[in-house]
Each structure stands twice: as C-alpha cells, then as structure tokens.
Amino acid sequence: MRALSKRALRKDASGVAALEFAIVAPIFIVIMLGILVYGMYFTVAQSVQQLAAEAARAAIGGLSDGERQSLAVARAASQVGTYPLLMSDHFTVDTGADSGDPDLFNVTITYDATHLGLGPFSAILPVPADQIVRTSIIRRGGL
C-alpha cells in the first residue's frame, strides 16, 4: 500500500456520511425520546383532566356533599379503565366545597404516574412531575 499525500487526503470524501451520522444521531435520538416521553405524559394528563370532569358531572346529581362525593368516586372508578394509559390503583379522588365560594363543589383527582417509567429518562431529558393533579368544579344544584 502506498501512503496518500496530504492533497489526496483532503479530497477524499469516504467516511463523511458516517461521521455526520455519528454527530447527528445522538441528537436525533434524544429528540425522538423527548417526543415519546412528553407525548405519553400529556396523554395521561389529559386523561386525568377528562376523568375529573366526568366525576364532577356525575356529582351534580347529589343532594348532599356526601352523596356528591360517592357519585364522583364511583364515576371515576368506573371510567378509569376506559383510558388506555390510566391504572385504577394509581389515582385518588378528593371532593369538597370550594373555599372561596360555598356554591361551588370541587372534584380533584391526583394520579401517580410513576408506572409510566419516565424516571430513567431524567438523565437526558427534563422529566415532568410524577404526580398529576387536575380539578374540575361544578356549581351546586347544577345551575
């Protein structure tokens, strides 16, 4: 084999694509992982919000705060299985009167999203909080 001159090495373009791939691929992979992780998180957050709204709508029919609470909890428990990424043993329902307006009734759902497995990505991506809290408010009497 003969040695290539400096001029020949400058004109040699073999391996450039591999070098460009080595530079761009890690960035591309991190972006794709970010899209996947945040897509899952936003899907779960939207599902929790929708579940809180359904539970609040069910609570409208209650005559007392206790009845409203039981209706909201029952509705949330029956509907959680209809959302693909939600698990029934990872959420809690809190209900009660609004502190600012006694005519309002709050339904708050707290969801523990640790089962999504987003923790390992925290080394390369800013991962959102594990607890998702969403509240829906109704007016007493349904008016």
Backbone as ProteinMPNN parsed JSONL, in Angstrom:
{"seq_chain_A": "MRALSKRALRKDASGVAALEFAIVAPIFIVIMLGILVYGMYFTVAQSVQQLAAEAARAAIGGLSDGERQSLAVARAASQVGTYPLLMSDHFTVDTGADSGDPDLFNVTITYDATHLGLGPFSAILPVPADQIVRTSIIRRGGL", "coords_chain_A": {"N_chain_A": [[0.823, -1.175, 0.0], [0.45, 2.16, -0.742], [1.286, 5.285, 0.661], [-0.992, 7.963, 1.094], [-0.951, 11.228, -0.199], [-1.021, 14.503, 1.353], [-2.645, 16.217, -0.088], [-4.269, 14.434, -1.482], [-5.616, 13.267, 0.634], [-7.161, 15.394, 1.546], [-9.031, 15.653, -0.486], [-10.362, 13.284, -0.36], [-13.445, 11.863, 0.262], [-14.571, 9.737, 1.52], [-16.27, 8.143, 4.164], [-17.421, 10.39, 5.246], [-20.19, 10.505, 5.488], [-20.643, 8.652, 7.539], [-19.396, 9.946, 9.645], [-20.951, 12.292, 9.841], [-23.388, 11.094, 10.539], [-22.698, 10.037, 13.046], [-22.457, 12.367, 14.493], [-25.004, 13.577, 14.32], [-26.919, 11.599, 15.003], [-27.128, 10.991, 17.904], [-28.342, 13.37, 18.839], [-30.712, 13.37, 17.376], [-31.899, 11.003, 18.363], [-32.321, 11.68, 21.062], [-34.172, 13.756, 20.734], [-36.314, 12.322, 19.595], [-36.887, 10.542, 21.723], [-37.7, 12.424, 23.613], [-40.056, 13.373, 22.413], [-41.602, 11.055, 22.56], [-41.693, 10.559, 25.388], [-42.84, 12.95, 26.458], [-45.192, 12.959, 24.979], [-46.532, 10.679, 25.97], [-46.828, 11.528, 28.647], [-48.416, 13.88, 28.37], [-50.702, 12.735, 27.285], [-51.599, 11.14, 29.428], [-52.022, 13.174, 31.341], [-54.065, 14.664, 30.114], [-56.052, 12.699, 30.069], [-56.49, 12.347, 32.81], [-57.536, 14.87, 33.424], [-59.899, 14.759, 31.935], [-61.15, 12.638, 33.23], [-61.557, 13.785, 35.752], [-63.397, 15.76, 35.035], [-65.562, 14.171, 34.196], [-66.184, 12.89, 36.617], [-66.939, 15.093, 38.131], [-69.2, 15.954, 36.704], [-70.863, 13.81, 37.23], [-71.251, 14.191, 39.934], [-73.051, 16.249, 40.112], [-75.669, 15.41, 40.437], [-75.984, 14.806, 43.123], [-77.496, 15.299, 46.365], [-76.432, 16.031, 48.776], [-73.192, 16.839, 50.223], [-71.866, 14.473, 50.872], [-73.208, 12.582, 49.296], [-72.608, 13.609, 46.785], [-69.859, 13.225, 46.792], [-69.694, 10.398, 46.887], [-70.907, 9.771, 44.443], [-69.101, 10.979, 42.63], [-66.693, 9.573, 43.152], [-67.473, 6.972, 42.512], [-68.076, 7.232, 39.796], [-65.578, 7.993, 38.727], [-64.09, 5.714, 39.362], [-65.399, 3.803, 37.815], [-64.919, 4.695, 35.237], [-62.172, 4.89, 34.828], [-60.879, 2.736, 33.642], [-61.433, 2.998, 30.966], [-59.624, 4.612, 29.777], [-56.616, 4.379, 28.064], [-53.915, 4.557, 29.173], [-54.222, 4.88, 31.888], [-54.276, 3.612, 35.205], [-56.23, 1.893, 37.561], [-55.472, 1.68, 40.253], [-53.818, 3.79, 40.815], [-54.822, 6.319, 41.317], [-56.434, 8.951, 43.19], [-59.409, 10.355, 44.544], [-60.498, 13.442, 45.554], [-62.918, 15.377, 47.13], [-64.966, 18.257, 47.769], [-66.255, 21.302, 49.261], [-65.758, 24.456, 47.692], [-63.313, 26.714, 48.809], [-63.48, 29.454, 48.415], [-66.015, 30.047, 47.375], [-69.053, 29.04, 48.501], [-71.035, 27.93, 46.934], [-69.871, 26.377, 45.072], [-68.496, 23.199, 44.108], [-65.768, 21.121, 44.408], [-63.96, 18.706, 42.548], [-61.194, 16.82, 42.744], [-58.642, 15.07, 41.208], [-55.91, 13.097, 41.85], [-53.176, 11.701, 40.365], [-50.833, 9.127, 40.293], [-48.122, 8.923, 38.387], [-45.892, 7.285, 38.203], [-45.691, 4.723, 37.225], [-45.425, 4.925, 34.528], [-42.807, 4.925, 33.792], [-40.971, 7.004, 33.319], [-38.835, 7.937, 34.709], [-36.108, 6.896, 34.212], [-35.362, 8.42, 32.018], [-34.691, 10.849, 32.984], [-32.051, 11.52, 33.145], [-31.278, 12.453, 30.668], [-33.306, 14.039, 29.735], [-35.552, 16.709, 30.668], [-37.779, 15.66, 32.912], [-41.272, 15.574, 33.563], [-43.288, 16.132, 36.582], [-44.109, 13.417, 38.839], [-46.588, 13.251, 40.015], [-49.801, 13.936, 38.962], [-52.164, 16.364, 39.085], [-55.457, 17.256, 38.807], [-58.292, 19.374, 38.65], [-61.804, 19.74, 38.733], [-64.645, 21.79, 38.674], [-67.918, 22.228, 39.889], [-71.144, 23.806, 39.983], [-73.22, 23.922, 42.77], [-76.318, 22.309, 42.711], [-76.436, 22.341, 40.016], [-76.863, 24.525, 38.369]], "CA_chain_A": [[0.0, 0.0, 0.0], [1.227, 3.385, -0.75], [0.758, 6.339, 1.518], [-1.65, 9.044, 0.369], [-0.397, 12.556, 0.087], [-1.944, 15.386, 2.061], [-3.608, 16.729, -1.056], [-5.209, 13.351, -1.769], [-6.454, 13.084, 1.822], [-8.133, 16.486, 1.614], [-10.065, 15.427, -1.496], [-11.028, 12.005, -0.085], [-14.713, 12.097, 0.958], [-15.109, 8.496, 2.083], [-16.453, 8.187, 5.61], [-18.055, 11.633, 5.678], [-21.564, 10.198, 5.896], [-20.572, 8.006, 8.844], [-19.059, 10.984, 10.614], [-22.141, 13.121, 10.02], [-24.353, 10.291, 11.286], [-22.232, 9.953, 14.429], [-22.709, 13.653, 15.133], [-26.426, 13.904, 14.325], [-27.753, 10.514, 15.546], [-27.493, 11.145, 19.322], [-29.288, 14.475, 18.977], [-31.974, 12.885, 16.822], [-32.46, 10.014, 19.283], [-32.82, 12.409, 22.236], [-35.396, 14.451, 20.333], [-37.376, 11.323, 19.45], [-37.256, 10.097, 23.072], [-38.452, 13.513, 24.209], [-41.402, 13.354, 21.843], [-42.289, 9.89, 23.116], [-41.913, 10.733, 26.822], [-43.815, 14.012, 26.689], [-46.462, 12.522, 24.405], [-47.181, 9.815, 26.965], [-47.197, 12.323, 29.817], [-49.547, 14.746, 28.039], [-51.867, 11.871, 27.124], [-52.08, 10.802, 30.766], [-52.528, 14.397, 31.971], [-55.361, 14.971, 29.51], [-56.985, 11.67, 30.525], [-56.83, 12.66, 34.202], [-58.434, 16.019, 33.381], [-61.199, 14.292, 31.447], [-61.721, 11.825, 34.302], [-62.04, 14.726, 36.771], [-64.607, 16.394, 34.506], [-66.642, 13.182, 34.244], [-66.556, 12.696, 38.015], [-67.656, 16.298, 38.558], [-70.529, 15.913, 36.099], [-71.665, 12.82, 37.954], [-71.543, 14.717, 41.27], [-74.123, 17.245, 40.041], [-76.925, 14.81, 40.881], [-76.049, 14.58, 44.568], [-78.232, 16.269, 47.159], [-75.561, 16.461, 49.876], [-71.776, 16.688, 49.881], [-71.53, 13.045, 50.963], [-73.737, 11.91, 48.104], [-71.804, 14.09, 45.653], [-68.566, 12.548, 46.861], [-69.832, 8.988, 46.492], [-71.164, 9.734, 42.998], [-67.863, 11.317, 41.924], [-65.739, 8.468, 43.301], [-67.979, 5.822, 41.753], [-67.932, 7.506, 38.36], [-64.153, 7.94, 38.39], [-63.649, 4.311, 39.432], [-65.958, 3.036, 36.7], [-64.434, 5.194, 33.95], [-60.706, 4.921, 34.696], [-60.473, 1.659, 32.746], [-61.68, 3.331, 29.561], [-58.478, 5.379, 29.292], [-55.603, 3.347, 27.843], [-52.697, 4.627, 29.972], [-54.537, 5.058, 33.299], [-54.454, 2.402, 36.001], [-57.199, 2.213, 38.61], [-54.89, 1.727, 41.594], [-52.859, 4.892, 40.89], [-55.454, 7.623, 41.44], [-57.299, 9.231, 44.333], [-60.404, 11.389, 44.287], [-60.813, 14.299, 46.697], [-64.026, 16.267, 46.828], [-65.33, 19.165, 48.848], [-66.711, 22.635, 48.925], [-64.723, 25.416, 47.327], [-63.057, 27.602, 49.94], [-63.825, 30.827, 48.071], [-67.43, 30.183, 47.054], [-69.743, 27.85, 49.015], [-71.928, 27.361, 45.918], [-69.081, 25.539, 44.168], [-68.06, 21.91, 44.629], [-64.547, 20.715, 43.699], [-63.55, 17.305, 42.411], [-59.77, 16.815, 42.423], [-58.061, 13.739, 41.014], [-54.454, 13.033, 41.91], [-52.753, 10.468, 39.7], [-49.419, 8.793, 40.44], [-47.685, 8.498, 37.06], [-44.585, 6.627, 38.251], [-45.721, 3.47, 36.459], [-45.119, 5.188, 33.117], [-41.393, 4.644, 33.569], [-40.284, 8.163, 32.763], [-37.684, 8.228, 35.561], [-34.796, 6.67, 33.604], [-35.055, 9.442, 31.016], [-34.364, 12.11, 33.653], [-30.63, 11.826, 32.953], [-31.06, 13.133, 29.39], [-34.432, 14.921, 29.434], [-36.271, 17.221, 31.838], [-38.979, 14.841, 33.044], [-42.28, 16.244, 34.382], [-43.555, 15.582, 37.914], [-44.77, 12.108, 38.877], [-47.968, 13.436, 40.466], [-50.634, 14.763, 38.103], [-53.326, 16.798, 39.856], [-56.404, 18.01, 37.993], [-59.506, 19.711, 39.387], [-62.974, 20.185, 37.991], [-65.536, 22.464, 39.617], [-69.321, 22.335, 39.487], [-71.973, 24.645, 40.835], [-74.228, 23.123, 43.5], [-77.634, 22.425, 42.112], [-76.305, 22.158, 38.584], [-77.221, 25.724, 37.601]], "C_chain_A": [[0.866, 1.237, 0.0], [0.531, 4.426, 0.112], [0.153, 7.429, 0.648], [-1.02, 10.376, 0.758], [-1.443, 13.404, 0.801], [-3.021, 15.919, 1.129], [-4.662, 15.659, -1.362], [-6.132, 13.117, -0.571], [-7.512, 14.177, 1.939], [-9.28, 16.275, 0.635], [-10.847, 14.136, -1.257], [-12.278, 12.256, 0.767], [-15.294, 10.817, 1.553], [-15.188, 8.62, 3.606], [-17.134, 9.439, 6.123], [-19.477, 11.369, 6.172], [-21.588, 9.54, 7.277], [-20.259, 9.021, 9.942], [-20.259, 11.891, 10.881], [-23.209, 12.373, 10.812], [-23.968, 10.209, 12.759], [-22.471, 11.256, 15.187], [-24.202, 13.897, 15.314], [-27.28, 12.852, 15.042], [-28.069, 10.687, 17.029], [-28.505, 12.268, 19.564], [-30.667, 14.051, 18.49], [-32.652, 11.905, 17.77], [-33.015, 10.691, 20.531], [-34.108, 13.156, 21.896], [-36.55, 13.465, 20.202], [-37.821, 10.779, 20.805], [-38.071, 11.174, 23.784], [-39.881, 13.563, 23.702], [-42.207, 12.205, 22.429], [-42.651, 10.102, 24.586], [-42.978, 11.796, 27.075], [-45.168, 13.681, 26.068], [-47.228, 11.626, 25.356], [-47.666, 10.632, 28.153], [-48.415, 13.201, 29.521], [-50.824, 13.938, 27.816], [-52.453, 11.515, 28.477], [-52.668, 12.029, 31.453], [-53.896, 14.783, 31.41], [-56.416, 13.954, 29.941], [-57.419, 11.929, 31.964], [-57.769, 13.859, 34.251], [-59.825, 15.598, 32.934], [-61.9, 13.452, 32.506], [-62.268, 12.717, 35.417], [-63.324, 15.41, 36.306], [-65.791, 15.434, 34.54], [-67.116, 12.957, 35.671], [-67.339, 13.903, 38.526], [-69.062, 16.337, 37.963], [-71.435, 14.92, 36.816], [-72.083, 13.342, 39.32], [-72.67, 15.735, 41.26], [-75.416, 16.684, 40.619], [-77.05, 14.609, 42.38], [-76.777, 15.687, 45.294], [-77.412, 16.805, 48.323], [-74.115, 16.272, 49.438], [-71.347, 15.228, 49.931], [-71.997, 12.27, 49.744], [-72.959, 12.339, 46.861], [-70.449, 13.379, 45.624], [-68.685, 11.099, 46.412], [-70.114, 8.854, 44.998], [-69.893, 10.005, 42.198], [-66.861, 10.171, 41.981], [-66.186, 7.259, 42.486], [-67.806, 6.024, 40.253], [-66.47, 7.424, 37.921], [-63.659, 6.501, 38.38], [-64.186, 3.495, 38.257], [-65.375, 3.453, 35.353], [-62.931, 5.116, 33.765], [-60.205, 3.844, 33.738], [-60.675, 1.959, 31.28], [-60.549, 4.158, 28.95], [-57.273, 4.453, 29.213], [-54.38, 3.398, 28.753], [-52.956, 4.793, 31.469], [-54.744, 3.71, 33.98], [-55.286, 2.751, 37.227], [-56.589, 2.315, 40.0], [-53.89, 2.872, 41.773], [-53.52, 6.262, 41.051], [-56.272, 7.714, 42.724], [-58.217, 10.38, 43.958], [-60.662, 12.132, 45.587], [-61.924, 15.245, 46.276], [-64.271, 17.18, 48.016], [-65.765, 20.505, 48.328], [-65.519, 23.522, 48.584], [-64.548, 26.412, 48.47], [-63.474, 29.044, 49.656], [-65.308, 31.061, 47.843], [-68.164, 28.936, 47.513], [-70.72, 27.221, 48.025], [-71.196, 26.434, 44.949], [-68.627, 24.27, 44.88], [-66.894, 21.427, 43.776], [-64.398, 19.205, 43.669], [-62.105, 17.329, 41.921], [-59.287, 15.381, 42.312], [-56.549, 13.875, 41.006], [-54.04, 11.685, 41.357], [-51.249, 10.303, 39.85], [-48.931, 8.177, 39.127], [-46.321, 7.815, 37.066], [-44.552, 5.349, 37.429], [-45.429, 3.679, 34.976], [-43.653, 4.932, 32.79], [-40.619, 5.787, 32.964], [-39.016, 8.496, 33.538], [-36.333, 7.998, 34.91], [-34.399, 7.718, 32.572], [-34.616, 10.751, 31.651], [-32.887, 12.475, 33.501], [-30.391, 12.623, 31.667], [-32.168, 14.12, 29.032], [-34.99, 15.512, 30.721], [-37.626, 16.522, 31.933], [-39.986, 15.573, 33.942], [-42.517, 15.515, 35.711], [-44.31, 14.252, 37.831], [-46.237, 12.215, 39.285], [-48.693, 14.394, 39.521], [-51.897, 15.087, 38.887], [-54.201, 17.657, 38.953], [-57.698, 18.194, 38.785], [-60.588, 20.145, 38.423], [-63.98, 20.711, 39.016], [-66.946, 22.519, 39.031], [-70.033, 23.297, 40.424], [-73.023, 23.746, 41.487], [-75.598, 23.372, 42.882], [-77.622, 22.328, 40.61], [-76.672, 23.367, 37.744], [-76.018, 26.56, 37.299]], "O_chain_A": [[1.89, 1.309, 0.68], [-0.692, 4.415, 0.252], [0.699, 7.781, -0.397], [-0.618, 10.592, 1.901], [-2.62, 13.045, 0.839], [-4.18, 16.053, 1.523], [-5.843, 15.984, -1.486], [-7.308, 12.8, -0.751], [-8.631, 13.917, 2.382], [-10.404, 16.689, 0.916], [-11.885, 13.918, -1.883], [-12.18, 12.799, 1.867], [-16.422, 10.833, 2.045], [-14.274, 9.14, 4.246], [-17.402, 9.546, 7.32], [-19.909, 11.951, 7.166], [-22.46, 9.84, 8.091], [-20.808, 8.945, 11.041], [-20.543, 12.219, 12.033], [-23.866, 12.964, 11.668], [-24.834, 10.303, 13.628], [-22.666, 11.238, 16.402], [-24.62, 14.379, 16.366], [-28.292, 13.212, 15.644], [-29.235, 10.533, 17.392], [-29.41, 12.134, 20.388], [-31.675, 14.347, 19.132], [-33.866, 11.975, 17.959], [-34.082, 10.308, 21.01], [-35.038, 13.179, 22.702], [-37.657, 13.752, 20.658], [-39.016, 10.573, 21.018], [-39.034, 10.858, 24.483], [-40.812, 13.774, 24.478], [-43.38, 12.377, 22.76], [-43.788, 9.853, 24.986], [-43.919, 11.559, 27.832], [-46.198, 14.097, 26.598], [-48.435, 11.789, 25.533], [-48.792, 10.448, 28.615], [-49.344, 13.262, 30.327], [-51.916, 14.413, 28.128], [-53.668, 11.577, 28.662], [-53.718, 11.929, 32.087], [-54.784, 15.186, 32.161], [-57.569, 14.326, 30.158], [-58.589, 11.749, 32.3], [-58.709, 13.865, 35.045], [-60.822, 16.041, 33.504], [-63.117, 13.545, 32.662], [-63.332, 12.433, 35.967], [-64.238, 15.616, 37.104], [-66.904, 15.837, 34.878], [-68.318, 12.844, 35.915], [-68.302, 13.743, 39.276], [-70.013, 16.714, 38.648], [-72.629, 15.166, 36.985], [-73.149, 12.982, 39.82], [-73.202, 16.056, 42.323], [-76.184, 17.424, 41.234], [-78.131, 14.272, 42.862], [-76.702, 16.855, 44.914], [-77.666, 17.908, 48.806], [-73.839, 15.635, 48.422], [-70.542, 14.794, 49.107], [-71.282, 11.414, 49.223], [-72.686, 11.52, 45.984], [-69.963, 12.985, 44.564], [-67.858, 10.624, 45.633], [-69.619, 7.929, 44.355], [-69.636, 9.334, 41.198], [-66.247, 9.833, 40.969], [-65.368, 6.601, 41.843], [-67.434, 5.099, 39.53], [-66.16, 6.856, 36.874], [-62.898, 6.108, 37.495], [-63.504, 2.598, 37.761], [-65.34, 2.648, 34.423], [-62.451, 5.263, 32.642], [-59.183, 4.044, 33.081], [-60.144, 1.247, 30.427], [-60.524, 4.378, 27.739], [-56.939, 3.801, 30.203], [-53.844, 2.34, 29.082], [-52.005, 4.843, 32.249], [-55.317, 2.788, 33.4], [-55.069, 3.787, 37.857], [-57.157, 2.991, 40.858], [-53.186, 2.917, 42.781], [-52.837, 7.279, 40.931], [-56.736, 6.711, 43.266], [-57.862, 11.255, 43.168], [-61.005, 11.524, 46.601], [-61.875, 15.84, 45.199], [-63.83, 16.9, 49.131], [-65.664, 20.809, 47.14], [-64.423, 23.354, 49.119], [-65.53, 26.897, 49.031], [-63.792, 29.781, 50.589], [-65.806, 32.158, 48.092], [-67.924, 27.858, 46.968], [-71.187, 26.103, 48.244], [-71.82, 25.786, 44.109], [-68.403, 24.264, 46.091], [-67.016, 21.334, 42.555], [-64.68, 18.519, 44.652], [-61.824, 17.799, 40.819], [-59.499, 14.574, 43.217], [-55.984, 14.667, 40.252], [-54.5, 10.645, 41.828], [-50.484, 11.225, 39.57], [-49.287, 7.046, 38.796], [-45.657, 7.771, 36.031], [-43.483, 4.934, 36.982], [-45.208, 2.712, 34.248], [-43.303, 4.74, 31.626], [-39.702, 5.566, 32.174], [-38.196, 9.275, 33.053], [-35.46, 8.855, 35.046], [-33.213, 7.883, 32.285], [-34.21, 11.673, 30.943], [-32.515, 13.63, 33.712], [-29.423, 13.378, 31.575], [-31.999, 14.944, 28.133], [-34.909, 14.874, 31.77], [-38.515, 16.772, 31.12], [-39.601, 16.132, 34.969], [-42.004, 14.417, 35.927], [-45.05, 14.0, 36.88], [-47.04, 11.353, 38.931], [-48.251, 15.523, 39.308], [-52.619, 14.182, 39.307], [-53.746, 18.659, 38.402], [-58.14, 17.291, 39.495], [-60.327, 20.825, 37.431], [-64.137, 20.137, 40.094], [-67.141, 22.814, 37.852], [-69.564, 23.562, 41.531], [-73.635, 22.91, 40.822], [-75.97, 24.505, 42.577], [-78.678, 22.241, 39.984], [-76.785, 23.254, 36.523], [-76.137, 27.606, 36.661]]}, "name": "protein", "num_of_chains": 1, "seq": "MRALSKRALRKDASGVAALEFAIVAPIFIVIMLGILVYGMYFTVAQSVQQLAAEAARAAIGGLSDGERQSLAVARAASQVGTYPLLMSDHFTVDTGADSGDPDLFNVTITYDATHLGLGPFSAILPVPADQIVRTSIIRRGGL"}
